[in-house]
C-alpha cells in the first residue's frame, strides 16, 4: 500500500458456532463493528469450526469473532485455532465473546485466542481492541 494511502477497512467474520441458537448478542456486535467502519461478515447460526474457517479464508478477514453461549467453547475454539494453523492462516486473530467461565479464560488465551469478552464488556472496548490489535498484513 502506498505511503499516505488510507488503509482498507478491518474485515471481521462474526460466527455462532455449535448448537447455540441465540444470536442477538452476535448481531449487536456485528452492528457495532459496522458502525465503527469495519466490514463485517456474519455467518449465521450453528456453524461448524470448518465452516467458520472456510468462510474466514474466502472472505480474507483479519479477525474471527466467535459468540458462544452454549458452554462448548473448550471444544470449538481450539478446533478453530487448529484449522487456522493448518490453513497457514495463524495471522487471523480470534476473539471470543459470551459465557466463558473465568477459569477457562487463561487456557484459551494460552491456546492463541487474542481476547475474550465476557458478559458486560462494552461495545467500545471490543471495537477498540480490534482497532488496536489489527494484524499487519501484506507489508513488504
KADAVEN-V645796 format. One record per residue. N is the residue number from 1. PHI is phi in degrees with one decimal (NA if undefined). Layout:
n=N phi=PHI
n=N phi=PHI
//
This chain:
n=1 phi=NA
n=2 phi=-62.3
n=3 phi=-62.0
n=4 phi=87.9
n=5 phi=-73.4
n=6 phi=-66.5
n=7 phi=-76.4
n=8 phi=-67.0
n=9 phi=-61.1
n=10 phi=-66.5
n=11 phi=-107.5
n=12 phi=-128.8
n=13 phi=-101.9
n=14 phi=-105.5
n=15 phi=-133.5
n=16 phi=-113.8
n=17 phi=-79.3
n=18 phi=75.6
n=19 phi=-92.6
n=20 phi=-61.2
n=21 phi=-103.9
n=22 phi=-106.1
n=23 phi=-123.5
n=24 phi=-59.2
n=25 phi=-60.2
n=26 phi=-62.3
n=27 phi=-68.8
n=28 phi=-63.6
n=29 phi=-63.3
n=30 phi=-57.8
n=31 phi=-64.7
n=32 phi=-62.1
n=33 phi=-66.7
n=34 phi=-62.1
n=35 phi=-61.8
n=36 phi=-86.1
n=37 phi=93.5
n=38 phi=-90.3
n=39 phi=-92.1
n=40 phi=-121.0
n=41 phi=-112.5
n=42 phi=-107.1
n=43 phi=-83.3
n=44 phi=89.9
n=45 phi=-80.6
n=46 phi=56.8
n=47 phi=-93.6
n=48 phi=-81.9
n=49 phi=-54.7
n=50 phi=-63.4
n=51 phi=-63.5
n=52 phi=-65.4
n=53 phi=-66.7
n=54 phi=-59.7
n=55 phi=-64.1
n=56 phi=-62.1
n=57 phi=-68.2
n=58 phi=-64.0
n=59 phi=-89.4
n=60 phi=53.4
n=61 phi=-86.0
n=62 phi=-101.4
n=63 phi=-135.5
n=64 phi=-116.6
n=65 phi=-106.8
n=66 phi=-101.3
n=67 phi=-106.5
n=68 phi=-129.9
n=69 phi=-116.5
n=70 phi=-84.3
n=71 phi=88.7
n=72 phi=-93.7
n=73 phi=-60.8
n=74 phi=-75.6
n=75 phi=-101.8
n=76 phi=-73.4
n=77 phi=-62.8
n=78 phi=-59.3
n=79 phi=-66.9
n=80 phi=-60.6
n=81 phi=-61.3
n=82 phi=-62.4
n=83 phi=-64.6
n=84 phi=-63.2
n=85 phi=-63.0
n=86 phi=-61.3
n=87 phi=-88.7
n=88 phi=55.5
n=89 phi=-124.5
n=90 phi=-66.0
n=91 phi=-79.5
n=92 phi=-75.3
n=93 phi=-86.4
n=94 phi=-108.4
n=95 phi=-118.1
n=96 phi=-126.8
n=97 phi=-130.8
n=98 phi=130.0
n=99 phi=-86.0
n=100 phi=-118.3
n=101 phi=-59.1
n=102 phi=-51.4
n=103 phi=-65.0
n=104 phi=-86.3
n=105 phi=-59.2
n=106 phi=-63.5
n=107 phi=-64.9
n=108 phi=-67.4
n=109 phi=-63.5
n=110 phi=-61.7
n=111 phi=-74.5
n=112 phi=127.4
n=113 phi=-68.6
n=114 phi=-73.0
n=115 phi=-163.9
n=116 phi=-126.9
n=117 phi=-116.4
n=118 phi=-89.5
n=119 phi=-51.8
n=120 phi=97.5
n=121 phi=-62.9
n=122 phi=-80.2
n=123 phi=-60.9
n=124 phi=-61.3
n=125 phi=-68.9
n=126 phi=-69.3
n=127 phi=-60.0
n=128 phi=-61.3
n=129 phi=-59.1
n=130 phi=-64.5
n=131 phi=-61.5
n=132 phi=-78.3
n=133 phi=-117.2
n=134 phi=-58.2
n=135 phi=-70.1
n=136 phi=-83.2
n=137 phi=-130.0
n=138 phi=62.8
n=139 phi=-89.5
n=140 phi=-102.8
//
